[in-house]
Amino acid sequence: MQPCCTECRYRFEREPGYFVGAMYFSYFLGLVTLLPVSLPLFAAGVSSWWIATLAVVQMLLLSPLVFRYSRSLWMGFDLVFSHIEEKDYDDETSEETAP
């Protein structure tokens, strides 16, 4: 993950524990990706063991994608519902752009 946005210099690296809330988004994205595959198999009478195995394999393959998007969604959620402060931007660039 890059340390900050290349356009606006908004810092992505946060204090420890900041991205704990991203787990909620990760859980939601995991459900969204698993249900369209698992529900039809369950309705067709496929063994629960095979459905669980397929779900584990599917999540192992999609984990990097879900991880990245869940962190991005969490940062977007935080941007919408919290106040942006000067400390949220990269210090080096803010000094360079000052008149």
C-alpha positions as CSV (number, residue, x, y, z in Angstrom):
1,M,0.0,0.0,0.0
2,Q,1.3,3.4,-0.9
3,P,2.0,5.8,2.1
4,C,-0.2,8.5,0.6
5,C,-2.4,9.5,-2.4
6,T,-0.4,10.8,-5.3
7,E,-3.0,13.5,-6.2
8,C,-4.0,15.0,-2.9
9,R,-1.3,13.6,-0.5
10,Y,-3.9,12.2,1.9
11,R,-2.1,9.7,4.1
12,F,-3.1,6.1,3.9
13,E,-0.9,4.9,6.7
14,R,-2.8,5.4,10.0
15,E,-2.4,4.7,13.7
16,P,-2.3,1.1,14.9
17,G,-5.8,-0.3,14.9
18,Y,-7.3,2.1,12.4
19,F,-8.2,-0.5,9.9
20,V,-10.0,-2.8,12.4
21,G,-13.3,-1.4,11.1
22,A,-12.3,-2.6,7.6
23,M,-13.1,-6.1,8.9
24,Y,-16.8,-5.3,8.7
25,F,-16.4,-4.3,5.0
26,S,-14.3,-7.4,4.4
27,Y,-17.0,-9.7,5.9
28,F,-19.7,-8.0,3.8
29,L,-17.6,-8.3,0.6
30,G,-16.9,-12.0,1.4
31,L,-20.6,-12.7,1.7
32,V,-21.3,-10.8,-1.5
33,T,-18.8,-13.0,-3.4
34,L,-19.7,-16.3,-1.7
35,L,-23.5,-16.3,-1.8
36,P,-24.0,-16.2,-5.6
37,V,-22.0,-19.5,-5.8
38,S,-23.0,-21.2,-2.6
39,L,-26.7,-20.7,-2.6
40,P,-27.4,-22.3,-6.0
41,L,-25.2,-25.3,-5.0
42,F,-27.0,-25.6,-1.7
43,A,-30.4,-25.5,-3.5
44,A,-29.2,-28.1,-6.0
45,G,-28.5,-30.5,-3.1
46,V,-24.7,-30.5,-3.2
47,S,-23.1,-31.8,-0.1
48,S,-22.3,-29.1,2.6
49,W,-18.7,-30.4,2.7
50,W,-18.2,-29.6,-1.0
51,I,-19.8,-26.2,-0.6
52,A,-17.6,-25.3,2.4
53,T,-14.5,-26.5,0.5
54,L,-15.4,-24.4,-2.5
55,A,-16.1,-21.4,-0.3
56,V,-12.6,-21.7,1.4
57,V,-10.9,-22.0,-2.0
58,Q,-12.8,-19.1,-3.4
59,M,-12.0,-16.9,-0.4
60,L,-8.3,-17.9,-0.6
61,L,-8.2,-16.7,-4.2
62,L,-10.2,-13.5,-3.6
63,S,-8.7,-12.5,-0.3
64,P,-6.1,-10.0,-1.7
65,L,-8.9,-8.3,-3.7
66,V,-11.3,-8.2,-0.8
67,F,-8.6,-7.0,1.6
68,R,-7.7,-4.0,-0.6
69,Y,-11.3,-3.0,-1.3
70,S,-12.3,-3.4,2.3
71,R,-9.6,-1.0,3.4
72,S,-10.5,1.5,0.7
73,L,-14.2,1.3,1.7
74,W,-13.3,1.9,5.3
75,M,-11.2,4.9,4.5
76,G,-14.0,6.3,2.3
77,F,-16.5,5.7,5.2
78,D,-14.1,7.5,7.5
79,L,-13.7,10.4,5.1
80,V,-17.5,10.9,4.8
81,F,-18.3,10.7,8.5
82,S,-15.3,12.4,10.1
83,H,-13.6,15.7,10.0
84,I,-10.4,15.9,7.9
85,E,-7.5,17.5,9.7
86,E,-4.1,18.8,8.6
87,K,-2.4,15.8,10.2
88,D,-4.2,13.6,7.7
89,Y,-2.0,14.9,4.9
90,D,1.6,14.1,4.1
91,D,3.9,16.6,6.0
92,E,6.6,16.9,3.3
93,T,4.2,18.0,0.6
94,S,2.2,20.5,2.7
95,E,5.5,22.3,3.5
96,E,6.5,22.4,-0.2
97,T,3.1,23.8,-1.3
98,A,3.0,26.5,1.4
99,P,3.6,30.0,-0.1
